Amino acid sequence: MKQDLSGLQTAYMPAEYMPHAGTIMIWPERPGSWLDAGRAAEPVFAQVIRGICEGETVYLSVSKAREPRVKELLAAEIEAGSLKVSNIQTNDSWARDISPIFVVNAKDRYALDFRFNAWGGSYNGLYRHYGKDNRFAAAFCKEYGFNRVSMQDLVLEGGSIHSNGAGLILTTEECLLSPGRNPEYTKEQLEFCLKLYFGADRVIWLPYGVEGDETDGHVDNICSFVSKDTVVLGWTAEEGEQRRRSEADLKVLENAGLKVIKLPFPERKVCFTAEEISRLAFEKGEDTRDPGEKLAASYANFYVCNSCVLVPQFNDPNDAEAVQILADCFPDRRTVPFDSTQFILGGGNIHCLTMQIPMRSASLKQRSQEDLLAMLMKSGLVHAG
């Protein structure tokens, strides 16, 4: 039966801080990403899942081999129905980047399934075999009955964009213009796609992400919306490359008319030790780690769920300041700090490991068909008459 996608024309991407119907997560198991094949990270995964389950349903994918461990750690949430477990196969656990990205209108919700190529494909992708990850969004929609729309002609990860739910999309040039993403698209064509698919009026292109971010500078590690006209921006007082990047991003944000709250980076560098690397097992063609390698640790990689704001902590002098800043940004939610050491050693953090499912309909920002037609005509793809 042919899908009726007419409603997609008026759909938009809600902000993360708008109400969720659920959150998608994937249990850590990849030996090349997670210490002890993910077993070291299991307690903190369970901790954050419990926190999210207080206010919404968590949809968790796990292998059949590790499902008993999930049932052991999260029996209460499964019994209460706030945790739904499936055995959808993946190559890794980065739900933000391989899950569908949801858009809604006043009556419906659509799951956009973009292509995933391990953050760069043959150009600079982090692992060679990523077919299961690329098929995850389709499998998830089939498992739970979500209205999937294939967008496989475009490489796009969820961590590369942020929406304020009111017509603005944030992204970085460093990521979306990387040769490993969509080299056949110009910046103008990509901007048109972002506006079209996510119901945006304007795309704000930050020049940079975090220094050394192996995703080519995902925006969710450097800058996030905390309201429709306010963002937090990763910031350092230390002169150097990251300060240069943050200053360039700040200029763009201020010129766009947004209020900017500076969120510190951890004071101390977070680096791999030889002992930690010894607990990883890399497959052929996978990006490896070196002792002393610096990781792109950032408090901006927090996650806003219905019940709370989950804030990464690095056993760092700046931990408490980051928590207070985010608590002030979200006075209607509890701010929950947690030790994210195992997450950052895996290569990301809580925002990278989650993907929100918005409620079926929302009303903060809606695009009329007249607005859509005007945008198409301006693009030159549709002409009057």
C-alpha positions as CSV (number, residue, x, y, z in Angstrom):
1,M,0.0,0.0,0.0
2,K,1.4,3.4,-1.0
3,Q,2.1,5.7,1.9
4,D,0.2,9.0,2.3
5,L,3.0,11.5,2.9
6,S,1.0,14.6,2.2
7,G,1.2,15.6,5.9
8,L,5.0,15.6,5.7
9,Q,4.8,18.9,3.8
10,T,3.8,20.7,7.0
11,A,5.9,18.8,9.5
12,Y,8.8,20.1,11.5
13,M,11.3,18.8,14.0
14,P,10.4,19.7,17.6
15,A,13.0,20.8,20.0
16,E,14.5,18.2,22.3
17,Y,13.1,20.0,25.4
18,M,9.6,19.6,24.1
19,P,7.6,16.6,25.4
20,H,8.8,13.2,24.5
21,A,6.8,10.0,23.8
22,G,10.0,8.1,24.4
23,T,13.8,7.7,24.0
24,I,15.8,5.3,21.8
25,M,18.9,3.6,23.2
26,I,21.2,0.8,22.3
27,W,23.1,-1.4,24.8
28,P,27.0,-1.1,24.6
29,E,28.6,-4.2,23.2
30,R,31.1,-3.3,20.5
31,P,34.6,-4.4,21.6
32,G,36.4,-1.7,19.7
33,S,34.4,1.1,21.3
34,W,33.6,-0.1,24.8
35,L,36.0,-1.3,27.5
36,D,35.5,-5.0,28.2
37,A,33.1,-5.3,25.3
38,G,30.7,-2.9,27.1
39,R,30.6,-4.6,30.4
40,A,32.4,-1.7,32.2
41,A,29.7,0.7,30.9
42,E,26.7,-1.4,31.8
43,P,26.1,0.1,35.3
44,V,26.0,3.7,34.1
45,F,23.8,2.7,31.1
46,A,21.4,1.2,33.6
47,Q,21.6,4.3,35.8
48,V,20.6,6.7,33.0
49,I,17.9,4.4,31.6
50,R,16.3,4.4,35.1
51,G,16.3,8.2,35.1
52,I,14.8,8.5,31.6
53,C,12.2,5.9,32.4
54,E,10.8,8.1,35.3
55,G,9.2,10.3,32.7
56,E,8.9,8.4,29.4
57,T,9.3,5.0,27.7
58,V,12.8,3.8,26.7
59,Y,13.1,1.7,23.6
60,L,16.3,-0.4,24.1
61,S,18.0,-2.6,21.6
62,V,20.3,-5.3,22.9
63,S,21.7,-8.6,21.5
64,K,20.1,-11.8,22.7
65,A,23.4,-12.8,24.4
66,R,23.3,-9.7,26.6
67,E,19.6,-9.4,27.1
68,P,19.7,-11.4,30.4
69,R,22.1,-8.7,31.8
70,V,19.6,-6.0,30.8
71,K,16.8,-7.9,32.5
72,E,18.9,-8.3,35.6
73,L,19.8,-4.6,35.9
74,L,16.5,-3.2,34.8
75,A,13.8,-5.7,35.9
76,A,11.7,-3.1,37.6
77,E,11.5,-0.8,34.5
78,I,10.7,-3.8,32.3
79,E,7.9,-5.0,34.6
80,A,6.5,-1.4,34.8
81,G,6.4,-1.2,31.0
82,S,8.6,1.9,30.9
83,L,11.4,-0.1,29.2
84,K,10.7,-2.0,26.0
85,V,13.5,-4.3,24.9
86,S,14.1,-5.6,21.3
87,N,16.9,-7.5,19.6
88,I,17.4,-5.2,16.6
89,Q,21.0,-5.7,15.5
90,T,23.5,-2.8,15.3
91,N,27.2,-2.3,14.8
92,D,27.5,0.1,17.8
93,S,25.5,2.0,20.3
94,W,25.2,5.6,19.0
95,A,21.5,5.9,18.8
96,R,21.6,9.6,18.1
97,D,23.2,9.0,14.7
98,I,21.6,5.8,13.5
99,S,18.0,6.2,14.7
100,P,15.2,7.9,12.7
101,I,14.9,11.6,13.2
102,F,11.3,12.4,13.9
103,V,9.2,15.3,12.6
104,V,5.6,16.1,13.4
105,N,2.7,18.2,12.4
106,A,-0.7,18.8,14.1
107,K,-1.9,15.3,13.3
108,D,0.9,12.9,12.7
109,R,4.5,12.0,13.2
110,Y,7.1,10.8,10.7
111,A,10.4,8.9,11.1
112,L,13.0,10.1,8.6
113,D,15.5,7.4,7.8
114,F,18.7,9.0,6.6
115,R,21.8,7.1,5.4
116,F,24.6,6.4,7.9
117,N,28.2,5.8,6.8
118,A,30.1,5.6,10.1
119,W,30.9,9.4,10.1
120,G,32.7,9.5,6.8
121,G,32.5,6.3,4.8
122,S,35.6,5.4,2.8
123,Y,36.9,9.0,3.2
124,N,37.4,9.0,7.0
125,G,34.7,6.7,8.6
126,L,35.5,5.2,12.0
127,Y,34.7,1.6,11.0
128,R,34.4,-0.4,7.8
129,H,31.3,-2.5,8.5
130,Y,28.3,-0.3,9.3
131,G,25.4,-2.0,7.4
132,K,23.5,-3.0,10.5
133,D,23.7,0.6,11.8
134,N,22.4,1.9,8.5
135,R,19.5,-0.5,8.6
136,F,18.6,0.2,12.2
137,A,16.2,3.0,11.6
138,A,14.1,0.9,9.2
139,A,14.2,-2.1,11.5
140,F,13.2,0.1,14.5
141,C,10.2,1.6,12.7
142,K,9.1,-1.9,11.6
143,E,9.4,-3.3,15.1
144,Y,7.3,-0.6,16.7
145,G,5.1,0.6,13.9
146,F,6.4,4.1,13.3
147,N,5.7,5.8,10.0
148,R,9.0,5.6,8.2
149,V,10.1,7.8,5.3
150,S,13.3,6.8,3.5
151,M,15.9,9.5,3.1
152,Q,18.7,7.2,2.0
153,D,19.9,9.6,-0.6
154,L,21.4,11.9,2.1
155,V,24.0,11.1,4.7
156,L,22.9,12.8,7.9
157,E,23.4,11.9,11.6
158,G,21.2,13.1,14.4
159,G,24.1,14.6,16.3
160,S,24.9,16.9,13.4
161,I,21.7,19.1,13.9
162,H,19.8,20.8,16.6
163,S,16.3,22.2,16.3
164,N,14.6,24.9,18.4
165,G,11.2,23.7,17.3
166,A,10.4,27.2,16.1
167,G,12.0,27.4,12.7
168,L,15.8,27.3,13.4
169,I,18.2,24.5,12.7
170,L,21.8,24.5,14.1
171,T,24.6,22.7,12.4
172,T,28.3,23.0,11.6
173,E,30.1,23.5,8.4
174,E,32.9,21.3,9.6
175,C,30.6,18.3,9.7
176,L,28.0,18.7,7.0
177,L,30.5,20.0,4.4
178,S,33.0,17.2,5.2
179,P,34.0,15.3,2.0
180,G,32.9,12.1,3.8
181,R,29.3,13.1,4.0
182,N,27.6,14.4,0.8
183,P,30.3,15.7,-1.5
184,E,27.9,16.0,-4.4
185,Y,25.8,18.6,-2.5
186,T,26.7,22.3,-2.3
187,K,26.2,24.1,1.0
188,E,23.1,25.8,-0.5
189,Q,21.6,22.5,-1.5
190,L,22.2,21.0,1.9
191,E,20.6,24.1,3.5
192,F,17.6,23.6,1.3
193,C,17.3,20.0,2.4
194,L,17.5,20.9,6.0
195,K,14.8,23.5,5.7
196,L,12.6,21.2,3.6
197,Y,12.9,18.1,5.8
198,F,12.8,19.7,9.2
199,G,10.4,22.5,8.6
200,A,12.9,25.2,9.2
201,D,12.9,28.9,8.2
202,R,16.6,29.4,8.8
203,V,19.8,27.3,9.1
204,I,22.6,28.7,11.3
205,W,25.9,27.3,10.2
206,L,28.5,27.3,12.9
207,P,32.0,27.1,11.5
208,Y,33.3,24.5,14.0
209,G,32.6,21.7,16.4
210,V,34.9,20.6,19.2
211,E,38.6,20.2,18.5
212,G,39.5,16.6,17.8
213,D,35.8,15.4,17.6
214,E,36.0,12.3,15.5
215,T,32.5,12.9,14.1
216,D,34.0,15.8,12.1
217,G,32.5,18.3,14.6
218,H,28.9,17.4,15.5
219,V,27.0,20.4,16.7
220,D,25.6,18.5,19.7
221,N,29.0,18.5,21.3
222,I,29.6,22.2,21.1
223,C,26.2,24.0,21.1
224,S,22.7,23.2,22.1
225,F,19.3,25.0,22.2
226,V,18.0,25.5,25.8
227,S,15.0,27.6,24.6
228,K,13.8,28.9,21.2
229,D,16.1,31.9,21.3
230,T,18.9,30.8,23.7
231,V,21.9,28.4,23.3
232,V,24.7,27.1,25.5
233,L,28.1,27.2,23.7
234,G,31.2,25.2,24.8
235,W,33.8,27.7,26.0
236,T,37.3,27.7,27.3
237,A,39.3,30.5,29.0
238,E,42.5,28.9,27.7
239,E,44.0,30.4,24.6
240,G,44.4,27.9,21.8
241,E,42.6,26.1,19.0
242,Q,39.4,25.4,20.9
243,R,39.2,29.0,22.0
244,R,39.6,30.1,18.4
245,R,36.8,27.7,17.4
246,S,34.4,28.8,20.1
247,E,35.0,32.5,19.3
248,A,34.2,32.0,15.7
249,D,31.0,30.1,16.6
250,L,30.0,32.8,19.1
251,K,30.2,35.5,16.4
252,V,27.9,33.6,14.2
253,L,25.4,32.9,17.0
254,E,25.3,36.6,18.1
255,N,24.9,37.8,14.5
256,A,22.0,35.4,14.2
257,G,20.3,37.2,17.2
258,L,20.6,34.3,19.7
259,K,21.3,34.7,23.4
260,V,24.5,32.7,24.2
261,I,25.4,31.2,27.5
262,K,29.0,30.1,27.8
263,L,29.3,26.5,29.1
264,P,32.8,25.6,30.2
265,F,34.7,22.6,28.9
266,P,36.3,20.3,31.4
267,E,39.4,22.0,32.8
268,R,41.5,18.8,32.5
269,K,42.0,16.9,29.3
270,V,40.4,13.5,29.1
271,C,42.8,11.1,27.5
272,F,43.2,7.3,27.0
273,T,45.6,5.3,29.1
274,A,47.5,2.3,27.8
275,E,45.6,0.1,30.4
276,E,42.2,1.3,29.0
277,I,43.3,0.6,25.4
278,S,44.3,-2.9,26.4
279,R,40.6,-3.5,27.3
280,L,39.5,-2.8,23.7
281,A,39.5,-5.2,20.8
282,F,39.5,-3.6,17.3
283,E,38.3,-5.2,14.2
284,K,40.2,-4.9,10.9
285,G,39.7,-1.5,9.3
286,E,38.4,0.1,12.5
287,D,39.8,3.4,13.9
288,T,42.1,2.5,16.8
289,R,43.2,4.4,19.9
290,D,46.6,5.6,21.2
291,P,47.9,6.1,24.7
292,G,47.5,9.8,25.6
293,E,44.9,10.4,22.8
294,K,42.6,13.3,23.8
295,L,38.9,12.8,23.7
296,A,36.3,15.5,22.9
297,A,34.8,15.7,26.4
298,S,32.1,18.3,26.6
299,Y,29.2,19.2,29.0
300,A,27.2,20.4,25.9
301,N,26.5,16.7,25.2
302,F,23.8,16.7,27.9
303,Y,20.3,15.1,27.3
304,V,17.0,16.7,28.1
305,C,14.2,14.1,28.8
306,N,10.8,14.6,30.3
307,S,11.8,14.0,33.9
308,C,15.3,15.5,34.1
309,V,18.4,16.9,32.4
310,L,21.2,14.3,32.3
311,V,24.6,16.1,32.6
312,P,27.9,14.4,32.0
313,Q,30.6,14.6,34.7
314,F,34.3,14.0,34.3
315,N,35.6,14.2,37.9
316,D,36.8,17.7,36.9
317,P,36.9,21.1,38.7
318,N,34.3,22.4,36.2
319,D,31.7,19.7,36.8
320,A,29.7,21.6,39.4
321,E,29.7,24.9,37.4
322,A,28.3,23.0,34.3
323,V,25.5,21.5,36.4
324,Q,24.5,24.9,37.8
325,I,24.5,26.5,34.4
326,L,22.2,23.9,33.0
327,A,20.0,23.9,36.1
328,D,19.5,27.6,35.6
329,C,18.6,26.9,31.9
330,F,16.0,24.3,32.8
331,P,14.3,25.4,36.1
332,D,11.3,23.1,35.4
333,R,13.4,19.9,35.4
334,R,15.7,18.2,37.8
335,T,19.3,18.3,36.8
336,V,21.0,14.9,37.2
337,P,24.8,14.7,37.1
338,F,26.3,11.3,36.4
339,D,29.8,10.0,36.0
340,S,30.2,9.7,32.2
341,T,33.8,8.4,32.1
342,Q,32.8,5.1,30.4
343,F,30.7,7.0,27.9
344,I,33.5,9.4,26.8
345,L,35.9,6.4,26.6
346,G,33.4,4.9,24.2
347,G,33.8,8.0,22.0
348,G,30.8,10.1,22.9
349,N,28.3,10.9,25.7
350,I,24.7,10.8,26.8
351,H,23.3,12.9,23.9
352,C,25.1,10.7,21.4
353,L,23.6,7.6,23.0
354,T,20.0,8.7,22.9
355,M,17.4,9.8,20.4
356,Q,14.1,11.4,21.5
357,I,10.7,10.4,20.0
358,P,8.4,13.5,20.2
359,M,4.7,13.3,20.9
360,R,2.6,12.5,17.9
361,S,1.6,16.1,17.4
362,A,2.9,19.5,18.6
363,S,2.0,23.1,18.0
364,L,4.9,25.5,18.8
365,K,6.0,25.7,15.2
366,Q,4.0,24.6,12.2
367,R,4.7,25.4,8.5
368,S,1.8,26.0,6.2
369,Q,1.6,24.6,2.7
370,E,1.8,28.2,1.5
371,D,5.1,28.7,3.3
372,L,6.4,25.5,1.8
373,L,5.4,26.5,-1.7
374,A,7.0,29.9,-1.3
375,M,10.3,28.2,-0.2
376,L,10.2,25.8,-3.1
377,M,9.6,28.6,-5.6
378,K,12.5,30.6,-4.1
379,S,14.8,27.6,-4.5
380,G,14.1,27.5,-8.2
381,L,12.9,23.9,-8.0
382,V,9.2,24.9,-8.5
383,H,8.0,27.7,-10.6
384,A,4.7,29.7,-10.5
385,G,2.1,28.4,-12.9
